[in-house]
Amino acid sequence: MEERKTHFGFQTIDETQKQGMVGGVFSSVASSYDLMNDAMSLGIHRLWKNRFVDMLDPRGGIRCLDVAGGTGDIALRLLDHARTKHLDRETHVTILDINAQMLVEGQKRVKESMYWNTPQVKFQLGNAEALDEVMPVPERKNPVASTRRQPILPPLVSEPIESASVDLYTIAFGIRNCTHIDRVIAEAFRVLKPGGIFACLEFGKVSVPLLAQLYRLTPLEDSFGINNVALVDGTPRTMGLKELLTVYVDFRIDVVRRRSQHRLDRALERLHLVEGLLVAILDIDEVIQVIRSSDDAGTARDRLMVVFELSEAQASYILDLQLRRLTKFSRLELEKEQEELRSAIEELRELLANDASLRKVVSAELAAVAKEHGTPRRTVLLESAGTPAAAAPLEVTDDPCWVLLSTTGMLARTADATRPGISGARVTHDAIASAVPATARGEVAVVTTRGRAVRLSVLEIPTIPGTDAAPSLSGGSPVAAHVALADGEEALALVTIDPAAAGRAGVALATAHGVVKRVAPEAPPARATDWPVITLKDGDQVVGAVDLPADDVELVLVASDGQLLHFPASAVRPQGRSAGGVAGIKLGPGARVAAFAAVSPAEENVAVTIAGSRDALPGTEAGSIKVTPFSEYPGKGRATGGVRAHRFRAGEDVLRLAWVGPAHARAATSAGAAVRLPEATGKRDGSGEPAAGIIAAIGALPPAPVTD
């Protein structure tokens, strides 16, 4: 039978040879492995490993298995992260490698750390393709005396890894050296607990279809095993989903039945006492006479039972009753209570006698719980082709899509050219700061506060599923993961960089000092990753940018002192990338531009202004908010002061936040949580009302272009 082939470096070899060749290489470079990685990657591998561990964010005393991690590079990072970020001293890492020399180097490194001789770290010899097997451990002679260069190290061990025993499985720059990657992944799936994480770090870009090919080698795409164990009648039982739901529904029915029976018993007891009280009120004088003429309470109780044909409970209740309750008003209350009790008793008896009625009550209660306590999915469904992995093409088609940027700095793209919706209930990260059309293999740019445009590959942006409601970018990725931002630099908006895009009128932007600029549509520098879009003066920064849909829009600037100015975009002549712009708004003393937008007069737009105190700490003051139809503000000429948009109350002296755009605006906190906006009013220069929460940003999808 012909030997199966695989790759080792630039060679094509038999599969049976690869493991030995890999072992020989790593045995020879074990002592200088880190220096070799530094030389080959110019130190970038360290940055990748740091980012890798930061994304995993280990905490809570989890059990980690670091495969092919002999030098302890990843393991030490995991332990340090858990300790420094979460004060976690319980997280445990097992360092596993097939090469004994690599494990020895890892032991030397760990011996210099605080984790040596602690239960937090363990070294083990093992094969990633067969974690349930024991490997022969080579003999190792320790030196007679321990030195810094040659410390005395404990012997290595090799033990099988139990199934479902690991919370986090990591393999960094090692899976490429495995002969059978499918076996590695199958073993990882076996040892991971339900809900555990498989984390693989490799240099290279893996597209979604290729990842689907990888999933094809494991059961992950077909099934996900969960052991549902619950106590049923005092006995632990493993159940499927249907049986689990059946048991739960039966439990709820039993709860409702016992609760209803309890309420029926209490209602019958109370009705019995109420009827006794009504008898006493009707013959109140005689009741008092019987009690006064009795020698003691026991005699009085017996005489009441005989004279008025009362039960012992009724007679005792009457004796314990305060005289002020025996009034005409109390009688009316008792008669009303008697009627209500009889009605409730009848309903409870009907409920207990009808199984269908019990199930209807259970259904209504579960629906009420879901409505009150239901939350959006904590795990976000990402787009999938829905085709078997084996049939998926490895090349991503250049389909049209939308690229979205949330107010919290999350990036995502849609699966197709369908315009995202603007309806539906609020969810996290649904306030959209910017949205531009693009293609899956195309490019867009991110405009920053430093006046830079940074090239961005659409293919690298996560895809979110289509929905009729407003999209949630929870399944996206932070813009900082795609764009290198300097300290204090922020991403403002997405813009199209294709000068031939249909209907493109360039980019408009404004600075804090009141400068406005239109950048002429032109192709960006061919090989540049970023380029300037405006020349800024000292101390100035860009506060807003927008991809202009057409020339017939209004440019809007809102100043921090409550002034609003808008004028036609045609009043600003397009300039080249290096130009510094023109005067946009005349600012008052100490004022700066708080917001910039471009709106179409034909659409329904609003202006949102939030006032507060200049001395308040950021994020501590909700302020007063006002939403006003944009049509209330008259246009003025460029470079003028505009009109007043917000009247400050006592203690307010600055606009903390301003925004102008479509009427379906959505406000959010700095974490992306939804905040309710008040209804729009017609008072363009009025004061605001107290905000429902601390609003960090406001966003909305741009309106659909008007077609002839």
C-alpha positions as CSV (number, residue, x, y, z in Angstrom):
1,M,0.0,0.0,0.0
2,E,1.3,3.4,-1.0
3,E,2.5,5.6,1.9
4,R,0.5,8.8,2.5
5,K,2.4,12.0,1.9
6,T,2.6,15.2,4.0
7,H,4.8,18.3,4.1
8,F,7.8,19.1,6.2
9,G,9.2,22.6,5.5
10,F,9.6,22.7,1.7
11,Q,9.8,18.9,1.4
12,T,7.2,16.3,0.6
13,I,7.7,13.3,2.8
14,D,6.0,10.1,4.0
15,E,3.7,10.6,7.0
16,T,5.6,8.1,9.0
17,Q,8.7,10.2,8.8
18,K,7.3,13.6,9.9
19,Q,7.2,13.0,13.7
20,G,10.8,11.8,13.8
21,M,12.0,14.7,11.7
22,V,10.1,17.3,13.8
23,G,11.5,15.8,16.9
24,G,15.0,15.9,15.7
25,V,14.7,19.6,14.7
26,F,13.2,20.7,18.0
27,S,15.7,18.6,20.0
28,S,18.6,20.5,18.3
29,V,17.1,24.0,18.8
30,A,15.4,23.5,22.3
31,S,17.9,25.6,24.2
32,S,17.7,28.5,21.7
33,Y,14.1,28.2,20.6
34,D,13.1,31.7,21.7
35,L,16.1,33.3,20.0
36,M,15.2,31.4,16.8
37,N,11.5,32.6,16.9
38,D,12.8,36.2,17.5
39,A,15.0,36.0,14.5
40,M,12.4,34.5,12.2
41,S,9.5,36.8,13.2
42,L,11.5,39.9,14.3
43,G,9.9,39.5,17.8
44,I,6.3,39.7,16.4
45,H,5.5,36.2,17.8
46,R,5.7,37.7,21.3
47,L,3.0,40.3,20.5
48,W,0.8,37.7,19.0
49,K,1.1,35.5,22.1
50,N,0.3,38.4,24.4
51,R,-2.8,39.2,22.3
52,F,-3.7,35.5,22.2
53,V,-3.7,35.3,26.0
54,D,-5.5,38.6,26.4
55,M,-8.4,37.4,24.2
56,L,-8.6,34.1,26.2
57,D,-8.7,36.1,29.5
58,P,-8.2,33.0,31.8
59,R,-9.8,33.3,35.3
60,G,-11.8,31.5,37.9
61,G,-9.4,28.7,38.7
62,I,-9.8,26.9,35.3
63,R,-7.8,23.9,34.1
64,C,-5.7,24.6,31.1
65,L,-3.8,22.2,28.8
66,D,-1.0,23.9,26.8
67,V,-0.2,21.5,24.0
68,A,3.2,21.7,22.2
69,G,4.1,24.3,24.8
70,G,7.3,22.8,26.1
71,T,9.1,26.1,26.8
72,G,6.2,27.3,28.9
73,D,5.9,30.5,26.9
74,I,2.1,30.4,26.7
75,A,1.6,28.7,30.1
76,L,3.5,31.5,32.0
77,R,1.5,34.1,30.1
78,L,-1.8,32.4,31.1
79,L,-0.8,32.2,34.8
80,D,0.5,35.8,34.9
81,H,-2.7,37.1,33.2
82,A,-4.9,35.3,35.7
83,R,-2.9,36.5,38.6
84,T,-2.4,40.2,37.6
85,K,-5.8,40.8,36.0
86,H,-8.1,38.8,38.3
87,L,-6.1,38.0,41.4
88,D,-6.5,34.4,40.5
89,R,-4.1,31.9,42.1
90,E,-6.1,28.8,41.4
91,T,-5.8,28.5,37.6
92,H,-3.8,25.4,36.7
93,V,-1.8,24.8,33.5
94,T,-0.5,21.4,32.3
95,I,2.4,21.9,29.8
96,L,2.4,19.0,27.4
97,D,5.0,18.4,24.7
98,I,6.2,15.3,22.7
99,N,9.8,16.5,23.0
100,A,11.5,15.9,26.3
101,Q,14.3,18.5,25.6
102,M,11.6,21.2,25.1
103,L,10.0,20.3,28.4
104,V,13.4,20.5,30.1
105,E,13.8,24.1,28.8
106,G,10.3,24.9,30.0
107,Q,11.2,23.6,33.5
108,K,14.3,25.8,33.6
109,R,12.2,28.8,32.7
110,V,9.4,28.0,35.2
111,K,12.0,27.4,37.9
112,E,12.9,31.1,37.7
113,S,9.3,32.1,38.3
114,M,7.0,32.3,41.3
115,Y,5.1,29.2,40.0
116,W,7.8,26.7,40.7
117,N,6.8,24.0,43.2
118,T,3.2,25.2,43.2
119,P,0.1,23.2,42.1
120,Q,-0.5,25.8,39.4
121,V,1.8,24.2,36.8
122,K,2.6,20.7,35.7
123,F,4.9,19.3,33.0
124,Q,3.9,16.2,31.0
125,L,5.3,14.2,28.1
126,G,2.6,13.4,25.6
127,N,1.4,13.1,22.0
128,A,-1.2,15.6,20.9
129,E,-2.6,12.9,18.5
130,A,-3.2,10.4,21.4
131,L,-3.6,12.2,24.7
132,D,-5.0,9.0,26.3
133,E,-1.7,7.1,25.8
134,V,1.4,7.0,27.9
135,M,4.7,7.7,26.3
136,P,8.1,6.2,27.4
137,V,10.0,8.8,29.4
138,P,13.7,9.0,28.6
139,E,16.1,8.8,31.5
140,R,17.7,12.1,32.5
141,K,20.7,12.5,34.8
142,N,20.8,15.6,37.0
143,P,24.1,17.3,37.7
144,V,25.6,16.8,41.1
145,A,25.3,20.4,42.0
146,S,22.6,22.9,41.1
147,T,23.6,26.0,39.2
148,R,21.7,28.8,37.6
149,R,22.6,27.4,34.1
150,Q,22.1,23.8,35.2
151,P,19.4,23.6,37.9
152,I,18.3,20.2,39.3
153,L,15.0,19.4,37.7
154,P,12.4,16.8,38.6
155,P,11.9,13.8,36.2
156,L,9.3,14.1,33.5
157,V,6.0,12.1,33.7
158,S,3.6,10.9,31.1
159,E,0.0,10.2,32.0
160,P,-3.2,9.9,30.0
161,I,-5.5,13.0,29.9
162,E,-9.0,12.1,30.9
163,S,-12.0,13.0,28.8
164,A,-13.9,16.2,29.7
165,S,-11.3,17.3,32.1
166,V,-9.9,20.5,30.5
167,D,-11.5,24.0,30.4
168,L,-9.0,25.6,28.0
169,Y,-7.0,23.8,25.3
170,T,-4.2,25.9,23.7
171,I,-1.8,25.1,21.0
172,A,0.4,27.9,19.7
173,F,2.5,27.5,16.6
174,G,2.5,23.8,17.0
175,I,-0.4,22.3,15.1
176,R,1.5,22.7,11.8
177,N,4.1,20.2,13.0
178,C,1.5,17.5,13.8
179,T,1.3,14.6,11.3
180,H,-2.5,14.1,11.6
181,I,-4.2,17.4,12.4
182,D,-7.6,15.7,12.3
183,R,-6.5,13.4,15.2
184,V,-5.2,16.4,17.2
185,I,-8.5,18.2,16.9
186,A,-10.5,15.0,17.7
187,E,-8.4,14.5,20.9
188,A,-8.9,18.2,21.8
189,F,-12.6,17.7,21.5
190,R,-12.4,14.6,23.7
191,V,-10.5,16.2,26.6
192,L,-12.4,19.4,26.7
193,K,-15.3,19.9,29.0
194,P,-18.8,20.9,27.6
195,G,-18.4,24.5,26.8
196,G,-14.6,24.4,26.9
197,I,-12.5,26.5,24.6
198,F,-10.1,25.2,21.8
199,A,-7.6,28.0,21.0
200,C,-5.1,27.6,18.2
201,L,-2.6,30.3,17.3
202,E,-0.8,30.3,14.0
203,F,0.7,32.9,11.7
204,G,-1.5,33.0,8.6
205,K,-5.0,34.1,7.6
206,V,-7.7,31.5,7.6
207,S,-10.9,32.3,5.8
208,V,-14.3,30.9,6.9
209,P,-14.6,28.2,4.2
210,L,-11.1,26.8,5.1
211,L,-12.2,26.8,8.7
212,A,-15.3,24.8,7.6
213,Q,-12.9,22.3,6.1
214,L,-11.2,22.0,9.5
215,Y,-14.5,21.5,11.2
216,R,-15.3,18.7,8.8
217,L,-12.5,16.6,10.5
218,T,-14.3,16.7,13.9
219,P,-17.8,16.1,15.2
220,L,-18.1,19.8,16.2
221,E,-20.1,20.7,13.0
222,D,-22.5,17.7,13.4
223,S,-23.2,17.5,17.1
224,F,-22.4,19.1,20.5
225,G,-22.7,16.7,23.4
226,I,-24.3,17.9,26.7
227,N,-25.0,15.7,29.7
228,N,-28.3,16.9,31.2
229,V,-28.4,15.4,34.7
230,A,-31.2,16.3,37.0
231,L,-32.8,14.9,40.2
232,V,-36.1,13.3,39.3
233,D,-38.0,12.0,42.3
234,G,-34.8,12.1,44.3
235,T,-32.9,10.1,41.8
236,P,-30.2,11.5,39.4
237,R,-31.1,10.9,35.8
238,T,-29.5,11.7,32.5
239,M,-32.1,12.9,30.1
240,G,-32.5,14.1,26.5
241,L,-33.9,17.5,25.7
242,K,-37.5,16.3,25.2
243,E,-37.5,14.3,28.4
244,L,-35.9,17.2,30.3
245,L,-38.6,19.6,29.1
246,T,-41.3,17.1,30.0
247,V,-40.0,16.7,33.5
248,Y,-39.8,20.4,34.0
249,V,-43.3,21.0,32.7
250,D,-44.6,18.3,34.9
251,F,-42.8,19.9,37.9
252,R,-44.4,23.3,37.1
253,I,-47.8,21.7,36.8
254,D,-47.3,20.0,40.2
255,V,-46.2,23.4,41.7
256,V,-49.3,25.1,40.4
257,R,-51.5,22.3,41.6
258,R,-50.0,22.3,45.2
259,R,-50.0,26.1,45.2
260,S,-53.7,26.2,44.1
261,Q,-54.6,23.6,46.7
262,H,-52.9,25.6,49.4
263,R,-54.7,28.8,48.4
264,L,-58.0,26.9,48.3
265,D,-57.4,25.6,51.9
266,R,-56.5,29.1,53.1
267,A,-59.6,30.6,51.4
268,L,-61.9,28.0,52.9
269,E,-60.5,28.7,56.4
270,R,-60.9,32.4,55.9
271,L,-64.4,32.1,54.6
272,H,-65.3,30.0,57.6
273,L,-64.1,32.7,60.0
274,V,-65.7,35.5,58.0
275,E,-69.1,33.7,58.2
276,G,-68.7,33.4,61.9
277,L,-67.9,37.1,62.2
278,L,-71.0,38.0,60.2
279,V,-73.1,36.0,62.6
280,A,-71.6,37.8,65.5
281,I,-72.2,41.2,64.0
282,L,-75.8,40.5,63.3
283,D,-76.3,39.6,67.0
284,I,-73.6,41.8,68.5
285,D,-75.5,42.8,71.7
286,E,-76.3,39.2,72.5
287,V,-72.7,38.1,71.8
288,I,-71.4,40.8,74.2
289,Q,-73.9,39.7,76.8
290,V,-72.8,36.0,76.5
291,I,-69.1,37.0,76.8
292,R,-69.7,39.3,79.8
293,S,-71.7,36.8,81.7
294,S,-69.2,34.0,81.3
295,D,-66.7,33.2,84.1
296,D,-63.7,32.6,81.8
297,A,-62.7,32.4,78.1
298,G,-63.3,28.7,77.9
299,T,-66.8,29.0,79.2
300,A,-67.5,32.0,76.8
301,R,-66.2,29.9,73.8
302,D,-68.4,27.0,74.7
303,R,-71.5,29.2,75.2
304,L,-70.9,31.0,71.9
305,M,-70.7,27.6,70.1
306,V,-74.0,26.5,71.6
307,V,-76.0,29.8,71.3
308,F,-74.9,30.8,67.8
309,E,-74.1,27.3,66.3
310,L,-70.5,28.3,65.7
311,S,-67.4,26.1,65.4
312,E,-64.6,26.1,67.9
313,A,-62.4,28.1,65.4
314,Q,-65.1,30.7,64.8
315,A,-65.8,31.1,68.5
316,S,-62.1,31.5,69.4
317,Y,-61.6,34.0,66.6
318,I,-64.5,36.1,67.9
319,L,-63.1,36.1,71.4
320,D,-59.7,37.3,70.1
321,L,-61.3,40.0,68.0
322,Q,-60.9,43.7,68.9
323,L,-64.3,45.4,69.5
324,R,-63.4,48.2,66.9
325,R,-63.7,45.6,64.2
326,L,-67.4,45.0,65.0
327,T,-68.6,48.1,63.3
328,K,-71.0,48.7,60.4
329,F,-68.1,49.6,58.1
330,S,-66.4,46.3,59.0
331,R,-69.6,44.4,58.2
332,L,-69.6,45.9,54.7
333,E,-65.9,44.9,54.3
334,L,-66.7,41.4,55.6
335,E,-69.6,40.9,53.2
336,K,-67.4,42.0,50.3
337,E,-64.6,39.7,51.4
338,Q,-67.1,36.9,51.7
339,E,-68.2,37.4,48.1
340,E,-64.6,37.5,46.9
341,L,-63.6,34.4,48.8
342,R,-66.5,32.4,47.4
343,S,-65.6,33.5,43.9
344,A,-61.9,32.6,44.4
345,I,-62.9,29.2,45.9
346,E,-65.0,28.4,42.9
347,E,-62.2,29.4,40.5
348,L,-59.6,27.3,42.4
349,R,-61.9,24.3,42.5
350,E,-62.5,24.5,38.7
351,L,-58.7,24.9,38.2
352,L,-57.9,21.8,40.3
353,A,-60.5,19.7,38.6
354,N,-59.3,20.5,35.0
355,D,-55.8,19.4,33.9
356,A,-56.1,21.6,30.8
357,S,-56.7,24.7,32.9
358,L,-53.6,23.9,35.0
359,R,-51.5,23.6,31.8
360,K,-52.9,26.9,30.6
361,V,-51.8,28.6,33.8
362,V,-48.3,27.1,33.5
363,S,-48.0,28.3,30.0
364,A,-49.1,31.9,30.8
365,E,-46.7,32.0,33.8
366,L,-43.7,30.8,31.7
367,A,-44.5,33.4,29.0
368,A,-44.6,36.1,31.6
369,V,-41.3,35.1,33.0
370,A,-39.7,35.0,29.5
371,K,-41.1,38.5,28.8
372,E,-39.9,40.0,32.0
373,H,-36.5,38.3,32.4
374,G,-35.7,37.3,28.8
375,T,-32.4,38.7,27.5
376,P,-30.8,38.6,24.0
377,R,-28.6,35.7,23.2
378,R,-25.2,35.8,25.0
379,T,-23.7,33.9,22.1
380,V,-24.0,35.6,18.8
381,L,-24.8,33.6,15.7
382,L,-22.5,34.4,12.9
383,E,-23.3,34.0,9.2
384,S,-22.9,30.5,7.6
385,A,-23.3,29.4,4.1
386,G,-25.4,26.5,5.2
387,T,-23.7,24.1,2.9
388,P,-21.8,20.9,3.9
389,A,-18.2,21.7,4.6
390,A,-16.9,19.3,2.0
391,A,-18.7,21.2,-0.7
392,A,-17.7,24.7,0.4
393,P,-15.3,26.5,-2.0
394,L,-12.1,27.8,-0.5
395,E,-12.3,31.1,-2.2
396,V,-14.6,33.8,-0.8
397,T,-16.8,35.3,-3.5
398,D,-16.8,39.1,-3.9
399,D,-20.4,39.6,-2.9
400,P,-21.8,43.0,-2.1
401,C,-22.3,43.8,1.6
402,W,-22.5,46.6,4.2
403,V,-19.6,47.4,6.6
404,L,-20.9,48.7,10.0
405,L,-19.2,50.6,12.8
406,S,-20.9,50.9,16.2
407,T,-20.6,53.8,18.6
408,T,-18.7,51.4,20.9
409,G,-16.0,50.8,18.2
410,M,-17.2,47.3,17.1
411,L,-16.8,46.4,13.4
412,A,-18.9,43.9,11.4
413,R,-20.2,43.3,7.9
414,T,-23.5,41.9,6.6
415,A,-23.7,38.7,4.5
416,D,-25.2,40.4,1.5
417,A,-26.2,43.7,0.0
418,T,-29.5,43.8,1.9
419,R,-29.8,47.1,3.7
420,P,-29.8,46.5,7.5
421,G,-33.1,47.2,9.3
422,I,-33.9,50.0,11.7
423,S,-36.8,48.4,13.7
424,G,-37.0,45.9,16.5
425,A,-36.3,45.8,20.2
426,R,-33.1,47.4,21.5
427,V,-30.0,45.2,22.0
428,T,-26.4,45.8,22.9
429,H,-24.1,47.4,20.4
430,D,-27.0,48.4,18.1
431,A,-26.2,52.1,17.9
432,I,-24.5,52.5,14.5
433,A,-22.0,55.3,14.1
434,S,-21.2,54.7,10.4
435,A,-22.2,52.3,7.6
436,V,-20.9,52.1,4.0
437,P,-21.6,49.7,1.1
438,A,-18.7,47.5,0.1
439,T,-17.9,44.0,-1.3
440,A,-16.5,41.0,0.6
441,R,-13.1,41.2,-0.9
442,G,-13.0,45.0,-1.2
443,E,-11.6,47.7,1.0
444,V,-12.9,50.7,3.0
445,A,-11.1,53.2,5.1
446,V,-11.5,54.4,8.7
447,V,-11.2,58.1,9.4
448,T,-9.6,58.9,12.8
449,T,-9.4,61.9,15.0
450,R,-5.8,62.5,13.9
451,G,-7.0,63.2,10.4
452,R,-5.9,59.9,9.0
453,A,-7.7,57.5,6.7
454,V,-6.6,53.9,7.4
455,R,-7.1,51.1,4.8
456,L,-9.3,48.3,6.1
457,S,-9.8,44.9,4.4
458,V,-13.5,43.9,4.4
459,L,-12.7,40.2,4.3
460,E,-11.1,40.3,7.7
461,I,-14.2,41.8,9.3
462,P,-16.6,39.3,11.0
463,T,-19.9,38.6,9.3
464,I,-23.2,39.0,11.2
465,P,-26.4,37.3,10.1
466,G,-29.1,39.2,8.2
467,T,-32.2,40.4,10.1
468,D,-35.2,42.6,9.5
469,A,-34.5,44.3,12.8
470,A,-31.6,46.7,13.6
471,P,-28.4,44.7,13.6
472,S,-26.4,44.0,16.8
473,L,-22.6,44.2,16.4
474,S,-22.0,42.0,19.5
475,G,-20.6,39.4,17.1
476,G,-18.2,41.9,15.6
477,S,-14.6,42.7,16.5
478,P,-13.1,45.9,18.0
479,V,-11.8,48.3,15.5
480,A,-8.5,48.4,17.4
481,A,-8.0,44.7,16.3
482,H,-7.9,45.9,12.6
483,V,-6.5,49.4,12.8
484,A,-3.4,50.5,14.7
485,L,-4.4,53.6,16.7
486,A,-2.1,55.9,18.6
487,D,-2.6,56.9,22.2
488,G,-5.6,59.2,22.3
489,E,-6.6,58.5,18.7
490,E,-10.1,57.3,18.0
491,A,-11.9,55.8,15.0
492,L,-14.7,58.1,13.8
493,A,-16.3,56.8,10.7
494,L,-16.1,54.5,7.7
495,V,-15.7,55.9,4.2
496,T,-15.5,54.4,0.7
497,I,-12.1,54.6,-1.0
498,D,-13.2,53.6,-4.5
499,P,-13.5,56.9,-6.5
500,A,-15.7,55.2,-9.1
501,A,-18.4,54.1,-6.6
502,A,-21.9,55.0,-7.7
503,G,-23.2,58.3,-6.4
504,R,-20.0,59.1,-4.5
505,A,-19.4,62.8,-3.7
506,G,-16.3,62.5,-1.5
507,V,-15.8,62.8,2.2
508,A,-16.8,65.7,4.5
509,L,-15.2,66.3,7.8
510,A,-15.0,68.9,10.6
511,T,-12.5,69.7,13.3
512,A,-12.9,70.9,16.9
513,H,-11.8,74.4,15.9
514,G,-14.7,74.8,13.5
515,V,-12.9,73.9,10.2
516,V,-14.9,72.0,7.6
517,K,-13.5,70.3,4.6
518,R,-14.7,68.2,1.6
519,V,-12.1,65.7,0.3
520,A,-12.4,65.3,-3.5
521,P,-13.1,61.7,-4.6
522,E,-9.8,60.2,-5.7
523,A,-8.0,56.9,-5.4
524,P,-5.8,56.5,-2.3
525,P,-2.1,55.9,-2.6
526,A,-1.6,52.5,-4.1
527,R,0.6,50.8,-1.4
528,A,-0.1,53.0,1.6
529,T,-1.9,51.6,4.6
530,D,-2.9,55.1,5.8
531,W,-2.9,58.6,4.4
532,P,-3.9,62.1,5.6
533,V,-7.3,63.5,4.7
534,I,-6.7,67.0,6.3
535,T,-3.8,69.0,7.5
536,L,-4.5,69.9,11.2
537,K,-3.3,72.9,13.1
538,D,-1.7,72.4,16.5
539,G,-4.2,71.4,19.1
540,D,-6.9,70.6,16.6
541,Q,-8.5,67.3,15.9
542,V,-11.2,65.8,13.7
543,V,-14.6,65.5,15.5
544,G,-16.7,64.0,12.7
545,A,-16.5,62.5,9.2
546,V,-19.1,61.3,6.8
547,D,-19.1,59.6,3.3
548,L,-21.2,62.1,1.3
549,P,-24.0,60.4,-0.7
550,A,-24.6,63.4,-2.9
551,D,-24.0,67.2,-3.2
552,D,-27.6,68.2,-2.2
553,V,-27.1,67.6,1.6
554,E,-26.8,69.9,4.5
555,L,-23.6,70.0,6.6
556,V,-24.4,70.5,10.3
557,L,-22.0,71.7,13.0
558,V,-23.1,71.9,16.7
559,A,-20.9,73.9,19.1
560,S,-20.3,73.1,22.8
561,D,-21.9,76.4,23.8
562,G,-25.3,75.3,22.3
563,Q,-25.1,76.9,18.8
564,L,-26.2,75.0,15.7
565,L,-25.3,75.9,12.1
566,H,-26.1,74.1,8.9
567,F,-25.5,75.1,5.3
568,P,-25.4,73.3,1.8
569,A,-22.5,71.0,1.1
570,S,-22.1,72.8,-2.2
571,A,-20.9,75.8,-0.2
572,V,-17.7,73.9,0.5
573,R,-15.3,73.4,-2.5
574,P,-13.7,70.0,-2.7
575,Q,-10.0,70.0,-1.9
576,G,-7.1,67.6,-2.1
577,R,-6.0,65.3,0.8
578,S,-3.3,67.7,2.0
579,A,-5.5,70.8,2.2
580,G,-6.4,72.3,5.5
581,G,-10.1,73.0,4.9
582,V,-12.1,76.2,5.3
583,A,-14.0,78.0,8.1
584,G,-17.1,76.2,9.0
585,I,-18.6,77.8,12.1
586,K,-17.8,80.9,14.1
587,L,-17.1,79.7,17.6
588,G,-17.7,81.7,20.8
589,P,-15.0,82.1,23.5
590,G,-13.9,78.7,24.8
591,A,-16.3,76.8,22.6
592,R,-15.5,73.9,20.3
593,V,-17.3,71.8,17.8
594,A,-19.2,69.0,19.6
595,A,-20.8,67.3,16.6
596,F,-20.7,67.2,12.8
597,A,-23.2,65.5,10.4
598,A,-24.5,65.6,6.9
599,V,-28.3,65.2,6.5
600,S,-30.7,65.3,3.6
601,P,-33.4,68.0,3.9
602,A,-35.9,65.5,2.3
603,E,-35.6,63.1,5.2
604,E,-37.0,63.3,8.8
605,N,-34.0,64.2,11.0
606,V,-33.6,65.2,14.6
607,A,-31.1,67.1,16.6
608,V,-30.1,65.6,20.0
609,T,-28.4,67.8,22.6
610,I,-27.3,66.9,26.1
611,A,-26.2,69.7,28.5
612,G,-24.2,69.4,31.6
613,S,-21.5,71.0,33.8
614,R,-18.0,71.6,32.5
615,D,-16.6,70.6,35.9
616,A,-18.4,67.2,36.1
617,L,-16.3,64.1,35.8
618,P,-16.8,62.2,32.5
619,G,-19.3,59.4,32.9
620,T,-20.8,60.7,36.1
621,E,-23.5,63.1,35.0
622,A,-26.6,62.2,32.9
623,G,-27.4,65.8,32.2
624,S,-30.5,67.2,30.5
625,I,-31.4,66.0,27.1
626,K,-33.5,67.5,24.3
627,V,-34.6,66.0,21.0
628,T,-35.8,68.5,18.4
629,P,-36.9,68.1,14.8
630,F,-34.1,69.3,12.5
631,S,-36.6,71.3,10.5
632,E,-36.9,73.7,13.4
633,Y,-33.5,75.1,12.8
634,P,-33.1,77.7,9.9
635,G,-30.0,77.5,7.7
636,K,-27.3,80.2,7.9
637,G,-24.3,81.0,5.8
638,R,-21.0,79.2,6.2
639,A,-18.6,80.7,8.8
640,T,-21.4,82.2,10.8
641,G,-22.5,81.5,14.4
642,G,-25.7,79.7,13.6
643,V,-28.7,79.7,16.0
644,R,-29.2,78.6,19.6
645,A,-30.1,74.9,19.9
646,H,-30.2,74.4,23.7
647,R,-31.0,76.7,26.6
648,F,-28.8,75.9,29.6
649,R,-30.4,75.4,33.0
650,A,-28.8,76.4,36.3
651,G,-25.6,74.5,36.8
652,E,-25.2,73.8,33.1
653,D,-22.6,75.5,30.9
654,V,-21.7,73.2,28.1
655,L,-23.1,70.6,25.7
656,R,-21.8,67.3,26.9
657,L,-23.0,65.5,23.8
658,A,-24.7,66.5,20.5
659,W,-25.8,64.5,17.5
660,V,-27.8,65.2,14.3
661,G,-29.2,62.5,12.0
662,P,-32.2,60.3,11.2
663,A,-35.2,60.2,13.5
664,H,-34.7,56.5,14.3
665,A,-31.7,57.5,16.5
666,R,-30.5,55.1,19.2
667,A,-28.6,56.1,22.3
668,A,-26.2,53.8,24.1
669,T,-23.8,53.7,27.1
670,S,-20.1,53.3,26.8
671,A,-20.6,49.5,27.1
672,G,-23.2,49.5,24.3
673,A,-26.3,49.2,26.5
674,A,-29.5,50.8,25.2
675,V,-30.7,54.1,26.7
676,R,-34.2,55.5,25.9
677,L,-34.4,58.9,24.1
678,P,-37.3,61.2,24.8
679,E,-39.8,62.2,22.2
680,A,-39.0,65.1,19.9
681,T,-40.3,68.5,20.8
682,G,-40.7,71.6,18.7
683,K,-38.7,73.9,21.1
684,R,-35.5,74.5,19.1
685,D,-33.9,76.7,21.9
686,G,-35.6,75.2,24.9
687,S,-34.1,73.4,27.9
688,G,-33.9,69.7,28.1
689,E,-35.3,67.1,30.5
690,P,-33.4,64.8,32.8
691,A,-31.8,62.0,30.8
692,A,-32.9,58.4,31.4
693,G,-29.2,57.4,31.8
694,I,-25.7,58.3,31.1
695,I,-25.5,58.4,27.3
696,A,-22.0,58.0,25.8
697,A,-22.9,58.1,22.1
698,I,-25.8,58.2,19.7
699,G,-26.0,56.5,16.3
700,A,-28.3,55.5,13.5
701,L,-28.2,53.9,10.1
702,P,-28.2,56.4,7.3
703,P,-31.5,56.6,5.3
704,A,-31.8,54.7,2.0
705,P,-31.0,56.8,-1.0
706,V,-33.9,58.2,-2.9
707,T,-34.2,56.7,-6.4
708,D,-36.0,58.1,-9.4
